[in-house]
Amino acid sequence: MNPGLIAQVLGWATAVIGVAVCLGYGLWRFLALSLKAAGTAFGPRTPGVPDPRVTAYPGTEPGQPAYWARQMWTDAATAGRAAAWAVWYLLVHHWLDEIVRHRLLSGRNGSTGDRAEHALGRLLLRLLAPATALAALLSALLSGALLVGVAAAFAVQLLLAVGVALAGVLAGRSAERLWKLARGIRMKCPYPGCYRPFPLAVHVCPGCGAAHRELRPGRYGVLRHVCRCGQALPTIALAGRRGLAARCPHCDQGLPPAVGTTRVVHLPLVGGTSAGKTMLMAAMLDGLRSWSHESRLTVEFASPADRREANTLGRQVESTGWALKTQGGQPRALMLLVGRGSRIGLLRRQRLLYLYDPMGESLRDADTTRRQEYLAHADGVVLVADVLASPVVRRALRAGDGELAALARPADLGPVETYAGFTGELQGLGGRRRRLGVAAVVTKRDVLDRLDSLPRPQDPVDAWLAGIGLGELVRALGHDFAAARYWAVSARAATGAGALVSEQRRAAEPVLWLLSRTGLRTGGPTAAAQEPRLPRLPRPRGRAGRTTPDRSSL
């Protein structure tokens, strides 16, 4: 017989059998086992045993990255390696080594491993070994090609999932950003030595107290982040983030819950030492409370610390009749939530009011004023004018009036000198002076009403100021600011037991007018600031027998 022909026939027979075994069994066996291995890689591991696929995240943020941002790719790579290893194991160890080498070439059945009884049977099994090896190789190649296609399609789906997640991140951040822009929300620290703006507060996990600096839609999650302790935290204010305790990212001090959800209005009280700034602030608090009883105005403390500070101030005024001189360097803002409408509901409009009461010495010259960094964020200015400290006014007083003025503890600097000392630096710090409003409040009106040397304060107060020789101040305020309004107030008549309700409300009107310039329309209070005449104040009352008012809330 022709050996070449025999070799050709055996070759064709081997090829036909190899292809038949591949397409009829081997290919599907390879695909089934490799896909099963890939699916097992996605499946759960033994409960209570650490999953080697989940590794600790080395970043500083105490949260687990979102599945799509990190773990998804780890699982996909693990599944791909499992499928590739299954194909390799089936080809090399199971088919070529076990079935072909140890069984068929030894004359054993490829499926059971039993040895053939006859020599002819063992010869046939040995002749099937090359075809089986060819079938295994073809099955591995074809299944590998199909698995690559499956992996490519799966990768496209993963990329689409990432795209959807990133679109959610972009939508979440954009929606919150637009919401803050529409409401004019800009977050700034109220604490001395900081006063710095920040785009996002540090939020504290209620479960373990961990500080989350990136609690917003991002790589840690779109709608929620999962803390390392397992606590789920909302990522946007509208989803409940406002309920978490927040801290300043710069000085790490606690912030009121309204920060980040309510527009902040910064109002510094500017005046010389003993001009009556602190007394005026106490009168403003009582006046805001009075207005809230008779209108849709709502006023509440932004935090328990603000409530304690206001209560302390109230007790000082009640026990001594005076507020203690402001001490320390930069002031901490007294924070109030001032709104209009019902106390609950979506129709309520609010402002988070920061009231600053700095020492008079801190605004005396350019160097000290420059260190008052909160002035850079001012949305308006309350200029506390003690006209009794003005040299022009003091020269106009006769002997008896001079003694009354001295008993009123005049400021160390007149209003003109006080304004001249800080106005240039105010423009330099914020660059927005020409867009701000200034509320000029003449204090100690109860004393001014008793002076025979001067005309009694009356509306319009700016005309009264010009009439007593302070027209220069009126002209400067009108020139330097976008709008200027004037009041004359007796803080003593507006505080303590037996306080005059009309004077309390008048003390709050400068604040309400400045708030109205930010878009918070309070209605009646701001309109009341245009009364044509100032009411006469009664003579000073004795302070005995007074009862302490309830200052637990505004």
Sequence and secondary structure as in RCSB ss.txt:
>XXXX:A:sequence
MNPGLIAQVLGWATAVIGVAVCLGYGLWRFLALSLKAAGTAFGPRTPGVPDPRVTAYPGTEPGQPAYWARQMWTD
AATAGRAAAWAVWYLLVHHWLDEIVRHRLLSGRNGSTGDRAEHALGRLLLRLLAPATALAALLSALLSGALLVGV
AAAFAVQLLLAVGVALAGVLAGRSAERLWKLARGIRMKCPYPGCYRPFPLAVHVCPGCGAAHRELRPGRYGVLRH
VCRCGQALPTIALAGRRGLAARCPHCDQGLPPAVGTTRVVHLPLVGGTSAGKTMLMAAMLDGLRSWSHESRLTVE
FASPADRREANTLGRQVESTGWALKTQGGQPRALMLLVGRGSRIGLLRRQRLLYLYDPMGESLRDADTTRRQEYL
AHADGVVLVADVLASPVVRRALRAGDGELAALARPADLGPVETYAGFTGELQGLGGRRRRLGVAAVVTKRDVLDR
LDSLPRPQDPVDAWLAGIGLGELVRALGHDFAAARYWAVSARAATGAGALVSEQRRAAEPVLWLLSRTGLRTGGP
TAAAQEPRLPRLPRPRGRAGRTTPDRSSL
>XXXX:A:secstr
  HHHHHHHHHHHHHHHHHHHIIIIIHHHHHHHHHHHHHHHHS   TTS  TT     SSSSEE  IIIIIHHHH
HHHHHHHHHHHHHIIIIIIIIIIIIIIIGGGTB TTT  B SSHHHHHHHHHHHHHHHHHHHHHHHHHHHHHHHH
HHHHHHHHHHHHHHHHHHHHHHHHHHHHHHHHHT   B  STTT  B SS EEE TTT  EES  SSBTTBSSEE
EETTS EEESSGGGTGGGS EE TTT  EE TTTTTSEEEEEEEE  TTSSHHHHHHHHHHHHHHHHHHSSEEEE
ESSHHHHHHHHHHHHHHHHHSS     SSS   EEEEEEES SSSTT EEEEEEEE   GGGGSSHHHHHT GGG
GG SEEEEEE GGG HHHHHH  HHHHHHHHHT   SS HHHHHHHHHHHHHHHHS GGG EEEEEE  HHHHTT
 SSS    SSHHHHHIIIIIHHHHHHHHHHSSEEEEEE  HHHHSSTT  HHHHHHHHHHHHHHHHTTT   SHH
HHHTT SS          TT      S  
